[in-house]
Amino acid sequence: MPLADREREVLTTIIEAYIASAAPVGSRAVSKLSSLGLSAASIRNIMADLTDTGYLEQPHTSAGRVPTAKAFRLYLDEVMRLSPLGEAQKRRIIDNLTQAGLELDDVLRQASRLLSGLSLQVSMVVAPNPSGARFKRIDFSLLNPGLVMVLLVLQGGMVRKRVIETAPDVTSDDLVTCANYLNHLFTDRTLAEVRARIVREMEEARRTLNDLCLRALTMARSAFEPERAPASAVIVDGTPNILSQPEFTDAEHMRDLMRVLEERTILLDLLDKTVNELKTVIIIGDESDQAALADLGVITAPYGTGSRTLGAIGLIGPLRMDYAKLVPVVNYTASTLTRLLDRHF
């Protein structure tokens, strides 16, 4: 059943007061803060009805009430108005990401640090999955006879460096020829496609006795081997921010939270929802299907290049996060990251 206007006003007042104070909100405070002009006694009656319908709860023996996840969902969907970012904040985001350099890992780590600093919450950034990234260029540099540095550049800004062994008679000119051959062969293919094609091309090179092509493909196979690290990495910053919040003074609650932050698969699942939906997503309370996140809120937004989504960034904080201020921060950081990747990669 939809809320009456008076109930909605009381609930909105309580939510915004709770966001600011993290303390239960009493009827007297609501009477003073709201524009309804009702007495504390009348407000108490409305608060009792909101408690019965699951929008408020009474912690311990406090006379005040706190909003539930159900209340925050209604507030986010029907009441909240986003606060526009100031020019100083926009400039700080642009400058920080621009100054991070041209390697994607450095840019993403800077984005994570920036988000945690701007929000005073825990930030998360999921890096692109390398197996789905597309080949852009490969270069070889001769370090010593039989020892070659491989520089693999992927679309979207990912760069891999690897030192491999090769035949001691391979020259710098041979390496240039090998790189040209591979760049022609693999441009715009995903790493998964490249690995599969390398096997086929090596068989063909053996049949035709093309020694240089076989050498090139052998070096490429070494460079394209999957790394031991997980395919997708989550960068997390600002854990002390959330531990300083009054909601996390309970030791058991803190342990649950730390387990979530350390168990990256849970964070990947949350961020994957953004990647799949291609839009900003706010997940609150038990919407995450994770018991340890029942008292938390999550804001995530995708980033990419052109029409391709590469990854996502986000924040984790208490349920009472100031979403109106933080959603624009996440959105602008994601869009700035996308523009930066478009420009350079």
C-alpha positions as CSV (number, residue, x, y, z in Angstrom):
1,M,0.0,0.0,0.0
2,P,1.4,3.4,-1.0
3,L,2.4,5.7,1.9
4,A,0.2,8.8,2.6
5,D,1.9,12.2,2.1
6,R,2.3,12.7,5.9
7,E,3.9,9.2,6.3
8,R,6.3,9.9,3.4
9,E,7.3,13.3,4.9
10,V,7.9,11.8,8.3
11,L,9.9,8.9,6.9
12,T,12.0,11.2,4.7
13,T,12.7,13.4,7.7
14,I,13.8,10.4,9.7
15,I,16.0,9.0,6.9
16,E,17.8,12.3,6.3
17,A,18.3,12.9,10.1
18,Y,19.7,9.4,10.5
19,I,22.1,9.8,7.5
20,A,23.5,12.9,9.2
21,S,23.7,11.6,12.8
22,A,23.8,7.7,12.7
23,A,21.6,7.9,15.8
24,P,17.9,6.9,16.4
25,V,15.5,9.7,15.6
26,G,12.8,10.6,18.1
27,S,9.4,12.2,17.5
28,R,10.4,15.5,19.0
29,A,13.2,15.9,16.5
30,V,10.9,14.9,13.6
31,S,8.4,17.5,14.8
32,K,11.0,20.2,14.7
33,L,12.7,19.1,11.4
34,S,9.6,18.4,9.3
35,S,7.4,20.9,7.6
36,L,4.2,19.2,8.7
37,G,3.6,21.4,11.8
38,L,2.5,18.3,13.8
39,S,2.9,17.7,17.5
40,A,5.4,15.1,18.8
41,A,2.4,13.0,19.9
42,S,1.0,13.0,16.3
43,I,4.4,12.2,14.9
44,R,4.7,9.3,17.4
45,N,1.5,7.8,16.0
46,I,2.7,8.0,12.4
47,M,6.1,6.5,13.4
48,A,4.2,3.6,15.1
49,D,2.4,2.9,11.8
50,L,5.7,3.1,9.9
51,T,7.2,0.6,12.3
52,D,4.2,-1.8,11.9
53,T,4.7,-1.7,8.1
54,G,8.4,-2.4,8.2
55,Y,9.8,1.0,7.4
56,L,11.2,1.8,10.8
57,E,12.6,-0.2,13.7
58,Q,13.4,0.5,17.3
59,P,16.9,-0.5,18.4
60,H,17.2,-1.7,22.0
61,T,15.1,0.4,24.4
62,S,15.7,3.7,22.6
63,A,12.7,6.0,22.2
64,G,13.9,6.8,18.7
65,R,13.5,4.9,15.5
66,V,15.9,4.0,12.6
67,P,15.0,3.4,9.0
68,T,15.1,-0.1,7.6
69,A,16.5,-1.2,4.2
70,K,12.9,-1.2,3.0
71,A,12.7,2.5,3.9
72,F,16.0,3.3,2.2
73,R,14.8,1.5,-1.0
74,L,11.7,3.7,-1.1
75,Y,13.8,6.8,-0.4
76,L,16.2,5.9,-3.2
77,D,13.5,5.1,-5.8
78,E,10.9,7.7,-5.1
79,V,12.3,10.6,-3.0
80,M,16.0,11.2,-3.3
81,R,17.3,14.0,-5.5
82,L,21.0,13.8,-6.5
83,S,23.3,16.6,-5.4
84,P,25.2,18.0,-8.4
85,L,29.0,17.9,-8.1
86,G,30.8,21.2,-7.7
87,E,33.4,22.3,-10.2
88,A,36.2,21.8,-7.6
89,Q,35.2,18.2,-7.2
90,K,35.0,17.6,-10.9
91,R,38.4,19.1,-11.4
92,R,39.9,17.0,-8.6
93,I,38.6,13.8,-10.3
94,I,39.8,14.8,-13.7
95,D,43.3,15.9,-12.5
96,N,43.9,12.8,-10.3
97,L,43.0,10.4,-13.1
98,T,44.8,12.3,-15.8
99,Q,48.0,12.4,-13.7
100,A,48.0,8.7,-13.0
101,G,49.9,7.9,-16.2
102,L,49.1,5.8,-19.2
103,E,49.1,2.3,-17.8
104,L,45.6,1.1,-17.0
105,D,46.6,-0.6,-13.7
106,D,48.0,2.7,-12.4
107,V,44.9,4.6,-13.5
108,L,42.6,2.1,-11.8
109,R,44.5,2.2,-8.6
110,Q,44.4,6.0,-8.6
111,A,40.6,5.8,-9.2
112,S,40.2,3.6,-6.2
113,R,42.3,5.8,-3.9
114,L,40.4,8.9,-5.2
115,L,37.0,7.4,-4.6
116,S,37.8,6.3,-1.0
117,G,39.3,9.8,-0.3
118,L,36.3,11.7,-1.7
119,S,33.6,9.5,-0.1
120,L,35.3,8.4,3.2
121,Q,33.9,5.0,2.4
122,V,35.5,1.7,1.1
123,S,36.1,1.9,-2.7
124,M,36.2,-1.0,-5.1
125,V,37.5,-1.1,-8.7
126,V,37.3,-4.3,-10.8
127,A,39.9,-4.4,-13.6
128,P,39.0,-5.8,-17.0
129,N,39.2,-9.5,-17.5
130,P,42.3,-10.0,-19.7
131,S,40.9,-13.1,-21.5
132,G,38.2,-10.9,-23.0
133,A,40.5,-8.1,-23.9
134,R,41.4,-7.5,-27.5
135,F,44.9,-7.6,-28.9
136,K,46.3,-4.3,-30.0
137,R,50.1,-4.7,-30.5
138,I,53.0,-6.8,-29.5
139,D,56.7,-5.7,-29.5
140,F,59.9,-7.5,-28.7
141,S,63.2,-6.1,-27.3
142,L,66.4,-8.1,-27.3
143,L,67.9,-7.9,-23.8
144,N,70.7,-10.5,-24.2
145,P,71.3,-13.3,-26.6
146,G,68.4,-15.8,-25.9
147,L,66.6,-13.3,-23.6
148,V,63.7,-11.2,-24.9
149,M,61.4,-8.6,-23.3
150,V,57.8,-8.9,-24.6
151,L,55.5,-5.9,-24.4
152,L,51.9,-6.9,-25.1
153,V,49.4,-4.0,-25.4
154,L,45.7,-4.7,-25.3
155,Q,42.8,-2.5,-26.3
156,G,41.5,-0.6,-23.3
157,G,44.9,0.2,-22.0
158,M,46.1,-3.1,-20.4
159,V,49.8,-3.6,-20.8
160,R,51.7,-6.8,-20.1
161,K,55.5,-7.1,-19.8
162,R,57.2,-10.4,-19.7
163,V,60.8,-11.7,-20.2
164,I,61.0,-14.9,-22.2
165,E,63.8,-17.2,-23.4
166,T,64.3,-17.8,-27.1
167,A,67.0,-19.2,-29.4
168,P,70.4,-17.4,-28.9
169,D,70.8,-16.7,-32.6
170,V,67.6,-14.5,-32.8
171,T,68.5,-10.9,-33.8
172,S,66.8,-7.6,-33.2
173,D,65.8,-7.6,-36.9
174,D,64.3,-11.0,-36.5
175,L,62.2,-9.6,-33.6
176,V,60.9,-6.7,-35.7
177,T,59.8,-9.1,-38.4
178,C,58.2,-11.4,-35.8
179,A,56.3,-8.5,-34.3
180,N,55.0,-7.3,-37.7
181,Y,53.8,-10.8,-38.5
182,L,52.0,-11.3,-35.2
183,N,50.4,-7.8,-35.3
184,H,49.0,-8.5,-38.7
185,L,47.8,-12.0,-37.6
186,F,46.1,-11.1,-34.3
187,T,44.9,-7.5,-34.4
188,D,41.4,-7.0,-32.8
189,R,41.1,-10.6,-31.6
190,T,40.5,-11.5,-28.0
191,L,43.2,-13.2,-26.0
192,A,41.1,-16.3,-25.9
193,E,40.9,-16.3,-29.7
194,V,44.6,-15.5,-30.0
195,R,45.6,-18.5,-27.8
196,A,43.5,-20.8,-29.9
197,R,44.8,-19.5,-33.2
198,I,48.5,-19.7,-32.1
199,V,48.1,-23.5,-31.9
200,R,46.7,-23.8,-35.4
201,E,49.3,-21.4,-36.9
202,M,52.2,-23.3,-35.3
203,E,51.0,-26.5,-36.9
204,E,50.8,-24.7,-40.3
205,A,54.3,-23.2,-39.8
206,R,55.8,-26.6,-39.0
207,R,54.2,-28.1,-42.2
208,T,55.6,-25.2,-44.4
209,L,59.0,-25.3,-42.6
210,N,58.7,-21.5,-41.9
211,D,61.2,-21.2,-39.1
212,L,60.8,-17.5,-38.5
213,C,57.0,-17.7,-38.2
214,L,57.4,-20.7,-35.9
215,R,59.8,-18.7,-33.7
216,A,57.3,-15.8,-33.6
217,L,54.4,-18.0,-32.6
218,T,56.5,-19.8,-30.0
219,M,57.4,-16.4,-28.4
220,A,53.8,-15.3,-28.6
221,R,52.6,-18.5,-26.9
222,S,54.9,-17.7,-24.0
223,A,53.7,-14.1,-23.8
224,F,50.0,-15.1,-24.0
225,E,50.1,-17.8,-21.3
226,P,47.5,-17.0,-18.6
227,E,48.9,-15.4,-15.5
228,R,48.6,-17.3,-12.2
229,A,46.6,-14.4,-10.7
230,P,42.8,-14.4,-11.0
231,A,41.5,-13.3,-14.4
232,S,39.8,-10.3,-12.8
233,A,41.3,-8.3,-10.0
234,V,39.4,-6.1,-7.4
235,I,41.3,-3.1,-6.0
236,V,40.0,-2.1,-2.5
237,D,40.9,1.1,-0.7
238,G,39.7,2.9,2.4
239,T,38.9,0.0,4.8
240,P,39.7,2.2,7.9
241,N,37.0,4.6,6.7
242,I,34.2,2.1,7.2
243,L,35.6,0.7,10.5
244,S,35.5,4.2,12.0
245,Q,31.7,4.4,11.5
246,P,29.6,4.0,14.6
247,E,27.7,1.0,13.1
248,F,30.8,-1.1,13.2
249,T,31.8,-0.8,16.9
250,D,30.5,-4.4,17.4
251,A,33.4,-6.8,17.1
252,E,31.3,-9.6,15.4
253,H,29.9,-7.2,12.8
254,M,33.4,-5.9,12.1
255,R,34.7,-9.4,11.6
256,D,31.9,-10.2,9.1
257,L,32.7,-7.0,7.2
258,M,36.4,-7.7,7.0
259,R,35.7,-11.2,5.7
260,V,33.7,-9.7,2.9
261,L,36.4,-7.2,2.0
262,E,39.1,-9.9,2.0
263,E,36.9,-12.4,0.0
264,R,37.2,-10.8,-3.4
265,T,34.7,-13.2,-5.0
266,I,31.8,-11.5,-3.1
267,L,32.9,-8.1,-4.3
268,L,33.3,-9.4,-7.9
269,D,29.7,-10.7,-7.8
270,L,28.5,-7.3,-6.6
271,L,30.4,-5.4,-9.3
272,D,29.4,-7.9,-12.0
273,K,25.8,-6.8,-11.6
274,T,26.8,-3.4,-12.8
275,V,28.8,-4.7,-15.7
276,N,25.8,-6.8,-16.8
277,E,23.2,-4.1,-16.3
278,L,25.3,-1.4,-18.0
279,K,24.1,1.3,-15.5
280,T,24.6,2.6,-12.0
281,V,23.3,0.1,-9.5
282,I,22.6,0.7,-5.8
283,I,22.3,-2.5,-3.7
284,I,21.1,-2.2,-0.1
285,G,20.7,-4.6,2.8
286,D,19.8,-8.2,1.9
287,E,19.4,-7.3,-1.8
288,S,23.0,-8.5,-2.1
289,D,22.1,-12.0,-0.8
290,Q,25.1,-11.8,1.5
291,A,24.4,-11.9,5.2
292,A,27.5,-9.9,6.1
293,L,26.2,-7.1,3.8
294,A,22.8,-6.8,5.4
295,D,23.6,-3.5,7.1
296,L,25.5,-2.1,4.2
297,G,24.9,-0.2,1.0
298,V,26.8,-0.6,-2.3
299,I,27.0,1.9,-5.2
300,T,28.5,0.7,-8.4
301,A,28.9,2.1,-12.0
302,P,30.5,0.7,-15.1
303,Y,33.4,2.1,-17.1
304,G,34.7,1.2,-20.6
305,T,35.7,2.4,-24.0
306,G,33.2,3.3,-26.7
307,S,30.3,0.9,-26.4
308,R,32.3,-1.8,-24.5
309,T,32.1,-2.1,-20.8
310,L,35.5,-3.1,-19.3
311,G,34.9,-3.1,-15.6
312,A,33.2,-1.3,-12.7
313,I,33.9,1.0,-9.8
314,G,32.0,1.3,-6.6
315,L,31.6,2.1,-2.9
316,I,30.7,0.1,0.2
317,G,29.4,1.9,3.2
318,P,26.9,1.8,6.0
319,L,23.2,1.6,5.0
320,R,22.9,5.3,5.9
321,M,25.4,6.5,3.3
322,D,24.6,9.9,1.8
323,Y,23.6,8.4,-1.5
324,A,22.5,11.8,-2.9
325,K,26.1,13.0,-2.7
326,L,27.9,9.8,-3.3
327,V,26.1,8.5,-6.4
328,P,27.2,11.6,-8.5
329,V,30.8,11.0,-7.3
330,V,30.8,7.4,-8.5
331,N,29.1,8.3,-11.7
332,Y,31.5,11.2,-12.6
333,T,34.5,9.1,-11.7
334,A,33.3,6.3,-14.0
335,S,32.5,8.7,-16.9
336,T,35.9,10.4,-16.5
337,L,37.6,7.0,-16.5
338,T,35.7,6.1,-19.7
339,R,36.6,9.4,-21.4
340,L,40.3,8.9,-20.5
341,L,40.3,5.4,-21.9
342,D,38.6,6.5,-25.1
343,R,41.2,9.2,-25.6
344,H,44.3,7.1,-25.0
345,F,43.3,3.6,-25.9
